[in-house]
Amino acid sequence: MPTKRAAGAPRKAGRRTGPKLTLAVQYATRSSRVPARWQLRRWARAATERDARVTLRLVGKAEGRRLNRQFRGRDYATNVLTFAYTETDPLSGDIVLCAPLVVEEARAQGKTPEAHFAHLVVHGLLHLQGYDHERAGQARVMETRETEIVTRLGYPDPYALPA
């Protein structure tokens, strides 16, 4: 008799094609509004264009602030930080999400926390792969790619203005 899978849980599939993603997930926050590992893996895989080894760490505001201050010189927690360690295949890096801040931003922007987490995982993975948004042209390319991935995952355009 077949077993039932949880609503929204990924289906077991045969051999995957495309880039290989090795993903470690670390929960270092007491926030109760964090996505499940399978969701994080699904979002990360959707944004993976090259073979990659990634650690995705969900943190609280204190750690998010400390890391942002230490590595970017900015004394506040930020929603996502990406640390790239290698630029050759497989890519290697860490992505840090400040879970309480992501939830607060989602509420303030009229988004679901799930949609905002999905967007920021995609955003971090694209940074790891060399995308940037420092200049207008780069930002257009990166935001277009983010929108393609996030909407393909079934979430609204993260850059659409609220209705």
URTA-V863851 format. One record per run of one state. SS is the DSSP state (H for helix, E for strand, - for the rest). FROM is the first residue (numbers start at 1). TO is the last residue. If there is no record, write none. Layout:
SS&FROM&TO / SS&FROM&TO
This chain:
-&1&20 / E&21&28 / -&29&36 / H&37&47 / -&48&51 / E&52&59 / -&60&60 / H&61&72 / -&73&79 / E&80&86 / -&87&90 / E&91&98 / H&99&109 / -&110&112 / H&113&128 / -&129&135 / H&136&152 / -&153&163
